[in-house]
Amino acid sequence: MSEQIIEEEFKGVSGAMRNSQFLAAEDIPGPVQVEIERIVSMKNVPFKNGKKEDIHALIFKGKTRRLIVKATNRATLVDAFGTNTPDWIGKKITLYVVDGVKNPEGGKPVKGIRIKI
């Protein structure tokens, strides 16, 4: 006997359709303020290009998706809160989207998430 397919209307943002633990530009419809809950190191994280990377990510209070921290956003955090990452916990930041970010997979530039203090 086959399982019945359950269908219901979807009215969320398009990013919710992605099966990912990480934030993407499409998840941020406009500037959004978040609170840093913790910072994690992750080893051997698989990406869609088939590569595995060691990364660091911010986890936000009350949110399910994480933000991978690369050089530009790390520099913004360091300038605002210092180099001691435990000092970042509990800080409120604003996430917003910019055009023209270097595409990590090569090719034309893409939209990316940036941090504003």
HELIX and SHEET records of a PDB file:
HELIX    1   1 SER A   14  MET A   17  5                                   4    
HELIX    2   2 ALA A   25  ASP A   27  5                                   3    
HELIX    3   3 ALA A   71  PHE A   81  1                                  11    
HELIX    4   4 THR A   85  TRP A   88  5                                   4    
SHEET    1   A 5 LEU A  67  ILE A  68  0                                        
SHEET    2   A 5 LYS A  52  PHE A  60 -1                                        
SHEET    3   A 5 VAL A  32  PRO A  46 -1                                        
SHEET    4   A 5 LYS A  92  VAL A 101 -1                                        
SHEET    5   A 5 VAL A 110  LYS A 116 -1                                        
END                                                                             
